[in-house]
Amino acid sequence: MNKTFGYARVSTPKQTTESQLELLHQAGGEEIFVETGSGANRTRPELEKLLLMLRAGDTVIMVKLDRLARSLTDLLSLVKEIESKGAQLRSLHDPLIDTTTPNGKLIFGIFAVLAEYERELIRRRTLDGLAAARARGKHLGRKEALNQEQKESLLALRQSGQSLRQLAQTFNVSKTTIIRYLRLAKS
């Protein structure tokens, strides 16, 4: 038999879920899961329990979408999980967010496309920023273990016969680092 599960969340213990619970009961919530804690927190045991109980034909309702997820990416991930179980999602205060209707499914499809677009924009901005930094001569990544003066000193000491182990101790780096610099100097 299809069930309607309610999900209520407050961000702090000082807040109350009374108004959410009342609205969820009025909307037909048969079993309501209540969470206390920030939506940014990824560990939400009550939401996990709700997701485990979902079956095909069930519906998850919440008063407002921000009670379920803080970001579009998280929301889309949760909707995907809910729909993979054959269940639907409905927000009481956001009537467009209702995957039980074709219009609601369309809205979520648009959200998914926008989220993908946003990810691609961020990726491109990051790549452009890295390219611009390289063009300005900025070194990216971890700081090199040895500066140019130390590298020159390393080569001179190696040519004078010092062992790899001695060089590593002298410059306080690993033997592997010494070998890497020596190989780079040869090429």
C-alpha positions as CSV (number, residue, x, y, z in Angstrom):
1,M,0.0,0.0,0.0
2,N,1.3,3.5,-0.9
3,K,2.4,5.6,2.0
4,T,3.0,9.3,2.4
5,F,6.1,10.1,4.5
6,G,6.7,13.5,6.0
7,Y,10.2,15.0,6.6
8,A,10.7,17.9,9.0
9,R,14.0,19.5,9.9
10,V,15.0,22.4,12.1
11,S,18.5,23.8,12.1
12,T,19.0,24.2,15.8
13,P,17.6,22.5,19.0
14,K,16.0,25.9,20.0
15,Q,13.8,25.8,16.9
16,T,10.5,23.9,17.0
17,T,9.0,21.6,14.4
18,E,5.4,22.1,15.6
19,S,4.2,24.1,12.6
20,Q,5.9,21.7,10.1
21,L,4.4,18.7,11.8
22,E,0.9,20.2,11.7
23,L,1.2,21.0,8.0
24,L,2.6,17.5,7.2
25,H,-0.2,15.8,9.1
26,Q,-2.8,17.9,7.3
27,A,-1.2,17.0,4.0
28,G,-1.6,13.3,4.7
29,G,1.8,12.5,6.3
30,E,1.3,9.0,7.8
31,E,4.8,8.7,9.2
32,I,6.9,11.8,9.8
33,F,10.7,11.8,10.3
34,V,12.1,14.7,12.3
35,E,15.7,15.9,12.1
36,T,17.5,18.5,14.2
37,G,20.6,19.9,12.6
38,S,22.0,22.0,9.8
39,G,21.0,21.0,6.3
40,A,24.7,21.3,5.3
41,N,25.4,18.4,7.6
42,R,25.6,15.3,5.3
43,T,24.8,12.8,8.2
44,R,21.0,13.0,8.6
45,P,20.0,9.7,10.2
46,E,16.2,10.4,10.0
47,L,16.4,11.1,6.3
48,E,18.4,7.9,5.9
49,K,15.7,5.9,7.7
50,L,13.0,7.5,5.5
51,L,14.9,6.7,2.3
52,L,15.4,3.1,3.4
53,M,11.6,2.7,4.0
54,L,10.5,4.1,0.6
55,R,8.8,1.7,-1.8
56,A,7.3,2.2,-5.3
57,G,4.3,4.5,-5.2
58,D,5.2,6.2,-1.9
59,T,5.5,10.0,-1.6
60,V,7.8,12.1,0.5
61,I,6.4,15.5,1.5
62,M,8.1,18.4,3.3
63,V,6.9,21.9,4.1
64,K,9.6,23.7,2.1
65,L,12.4,22.4,-0.1
66,D,15.2,23.9,2.0
67,R,14.2,21.5,4.8
68,L,15.3,18.6,2.6
69,A,18.4,20.0,0.9
70,R,20.6,23.1,1.0
71,S,21.9,23.0,-2.6
72,L,20.6,22.2,-6.0
73,T,23.1,19.4,-6.3
74,D,22.0,17.7,-3.1
75,L,18.4,18.1,-4.0
76,L,18.9,16.5,-7.4
77,S,20.8,13.7,-5.8
78,L,18.0,13.0,-3.3
79,V,15.3,13.3,-5.9
80,K,17.2,10.8,-8.1
81,E,17.4,8.4,-5.1
82,I,13.7,8.8,-4.3
83,E,12.7,8.2,-7.9
84,S,15.0,5.2,-8.2
85,K,12.7,3.6,-5.6
86,G,9.6,4.4,-7.6
87,A,8.6,7.1,-5.1
88,Q,7.8,10.8,-5.6
89,L,8.6,14.1,-3.9
90,R,6.2,17.0,-3.0
91,S,6.9,20.3,-1.3
92,L,3.9,21.9,0.3
93,H,5.0,25.5,0.0
94,D,6.6,25.1,-3.4
95,P,3.8,23.7,-5.6
96,L,6.0,23.5,-8.7
97,I,8.1,20.9,-6.8
98,D,5.9,17.9,-7.2
99,T,7.3,14.9,-9.0
100,T,3.9,13.2,-8.9
101,T,2.8,15.5,-11.8
102,P,4.2,15.9,-15.4
103,N,4.9,19.6,-14.7
104,G,6.8,18.8,-11.5
105,K,8.9,16.3,-13.4
106,L,9.6,18.9,-16.1
107,I,10.7,21.5,-13.4
108,F,13.1,18.9,-12.0
109,G,14.5,18.2,-15.5
110,I,15.2,21.9,-15.9
111,F,16.9,21.9,-12.5
112,A,19.1,19.0,-13.5
113,V,20.1,20.8,-16.7
114,L,20.8,24.0,-14.8
115,A,22.9,22.1,-12.2
116,E,25.0,20.5,-15.0
117,Y,25.4,23.9,-16.7
118,E,26.6,25.4,-13.3
119,R,29.1,22.6,-12.8
120,E,30.5,23.2,-16.4
121,L,30.8,26.9,-15.8
122,I,32.7,26.3,-12.5
123,R,35.0,23.9,-14.3
124,R,35.7,26.3,-17.1
125,R,36.3,29.2,-14.8
126,T,38.7,27.1,-12.8
127,L,40.6,26.0,-15.9
128,D,40.7,29.6,-17.2
129,G,42.0,30.9,-13.8
130,L,44.7,28.2,-13.7
131,A,45.8,29.1,-17.3
132,A,45.9,32.8,-16.5
133,A,48.0,32.2,-13.4
134,R,50.4,30.0,-15.4
135,A,50.7,32.8,-18.1
136,R,51.6,35.3,-15.3
137,G,54.4,32.9,-14.3
138,K,52.7,31.8,-11.1
139,H,53.9,28.4,-9.8
140,L,50.9,26.2,-9.2
141,G,50.9,23.2,-6.9
142,R,53.1,22.4,-4.0
143,K,56.2,24.5,-3.3
144,E,59.4,22.9,-4.7
145,A,61.6,21.3,-2.1
146,L,64.8,23.0,-3.4
147,N,65.3,26.5,-4.7
148,Q,67.4,27.3,-7.8
149,E,70.6,28.0,-5.7
150,Q,70.2,24.7,-3.8
151,K,69.7,22.8,-7.1
152,E,72.9,24.2,-8.5
153,S,74.7,23.3,-5.2
154,L,73.2,19.8,-5.4
155,L,74.7,19.3,-8.9
156,A,78.1,20.5,-7.8
157,L,78.2,18.3,-4.7
158,R,77.0,15.3,-6.8
159,Q,79.8,15.9,-9.3
160,S,82.3,16.1,-6.4
161,G,81.3,12.5,-5.5
162,Q,78.7,12.9,-2.7
163,S,76.3,9.9,-2.4
164,L,72.6,10.3,-2.8
165,R,72.1,9.6,0.9
166,Q,74.6,12.3,1.8
167,L,72.9,14.8,-0.5
168,A,69.4,13.9,0.9
169,Q,70.7,14.6,4.4
170,T,72.5,17.8,3.4
171,F,69.3,19.3,1.8
172,N,66.9,17.6,4.3
173,V,64.9,16.0,1.5
174,S,64.2,12.4,0.5
175,K,66.6,10.4,-1.8
176,T,63.7,10.2,-4.3
177,T,63.7,14.0,-4.5
178,I,67.4,14.1,-5.1
179,I,67.1,11.5,-7.9
180,R,64.2,13.5,-9.5
181,Y,66.3,16.7,-9.5
182,L,69.3,14.9,-11.0
183,R,67.2,13.4,-13.7
184,L,65.6,16.8,-14.5
185,A,69.1,18.4,-14.7
186,K,70.2,15.7,-17.3
187,S,67.3,16.3,-19.6
